């Protein structure tokens, strides 16, 4: 599922709203270990988009529970 979401996020990265929607789906579907890998991948590949959305409550709460 992680690889699938990475592919989808790459394909919709041209539109920040589609990217955000797919990112929200990722947080619903992936487990914490996968989310940590996704976060690292997002920082490496889509840092600007990730920074724009990382402050939103659902994302921040979920990542605060990791580790």
Residue pairs with C-beta under 8 A, 6 or more apart in sequence:
1 29
1 30
1 34
2 30
2 34
2 37
2 38
5 22
5 25
5 26
5 29
5 30
5 38
6 38
6 41
8 22
9 19
9 22
9 23
9 26
9 42
9 46
10 45
12 18
12 19
12 21
12 22
13 19
13 46
13 49
16 49
16 52
19 46
19 49
19 53
20 53
23 42
23 53
23 59
24 58
26 35
26 38
27 35
27 58
27 59
27 62
30 38
32 62
32 65
32 66
35 62
35 63
35 66
36 66
36 67
39 50
39 63
42 49
42 50
43 50
53 59
54 60
54 63
